[in-house]
Amino acid sequence: MKKSVEEDVFIPLYPKSTVEDKSSLRSKFQERRFWSAVKLLSNVVLWDGIVQEGKVRDLGLSKLLNRYLLLNILNTPLGPDNIEKCNKVVACLPERWFQDLKGESTLPELLNFSQHLLQ
């Protein structure tokens, strides 16, 4: 899993003006790579409970979400596409990671993602 996250994930960052045209090849390629990384996130998180939680959180959240997915989400204009991406990421996260949290706190690895959701 670590090798896949570190070596196989590639989401190019293009200027917003380039990817605003959804029919452009760059935009389509970037979207395919994003959804491929989301699928990898969901697969990594499936190992929660089998592999140490710390390792799963490190791979899934620190490396995959914060290093790749969040950059793409932040570069996506606010609107339905951005909401869909955020919903899919949230759907990947195991509920048990949030059971012991109090109030409006979140996991340390999710602070930047949470800030984006609040905006």
N, C-alpha and C positions, 0 to 999 in steps of 0.2 A: 504494500500500500504506500509506504513511504517513497519508494522509487517511482511509482506512478504519479504521486503528487508532485514530487520534485523534478521529474524529468519529462513527463508526458503532458502536463498541463501547460497550455500556451493560449493566452487570450490577448491578441494584439490590441493595442490602444491607438485608435485613430482620432484625429480631431473631430469634435462634435459635428462640424459642418460636413465632414466626409460620411459619417454614419447616419445622419438625419435622413438621407435618402435610403429608405428601406429596401429599394430594389438594387442598390449598388452591390457589387461583388464584395467589397470590403465589409459592408454592413452585414451581409448574409454570412460571410465567413466568421466575423466576430460573434454573431448570434449563435452559430453552430458550436463554436468553441465554448461560449458561455454555458450553453445548455449541456454540453458534454461534461463540463466541470461540475455543474449542479448534480448531474447523475453520479459522478464520482463521489461528490460529497454525500449523497444519500447512501451510496454503497459503503463508504468509510464508516458512516454513523451506524450502519447495521451491525458492525462489529462491537458496538457498545455492549458491555456485559460479558463479552467473550475475551476481548483484549482489554488491558487496563484502561480505565476511563481517561486518565491523564494523557495517554498516548493517542487515543481516539480524538480527544478534544484538541490536542496539539496539531494533529494532522488535519482534522476537519475544519477547525475554527481558526487557529493561528496561522496555519499555512495556506489552506485552500480558500477559506472565506476571506480572511483579511488580506492575503497577498494577491489573490486573483479576482474572486467574485465581486468583492466590495468595490474595487476600482472600476469595474465595468458598470456596476449598479450606480455608482456616483456619476459616471459619465453618461448615463442614460437620462434623457430629459424626463422631468416629472410628468407623470401621466399613467395611463393604463399599462404600458409596457414595464415601467418601473415598478408599479404595484404588483404585477404578475411575477416579476423576478423576485421581489422581496417575499411574496407569499410562498413561492416554491422553496426558497431558502429556509424560511421559518418552518415549513412542513417537514423538512428533513431533520429538524432538531428533536431529540428525544425529550419528552415531557419530564422524565425523571431528573434531568439536569437542573430543572427549575423548581423542584419540590421544596427544597430547603432554603430558598431565597426569601428574604423578608421585604415587605413593602414594594417599593419601586426599583429595587436593585436588580442587577442582571449579572451574568457571568462576565468576568473581566475581559475575556476574549471577544465579547459581543458589544463592548462599549461603543465602538465606532458605528457598528451596524445599528445599534439602538438609537444613537444620535440621529442617524439618517431617517429612521422610522419616525422619530418624534417630529422631524421637520416636515 
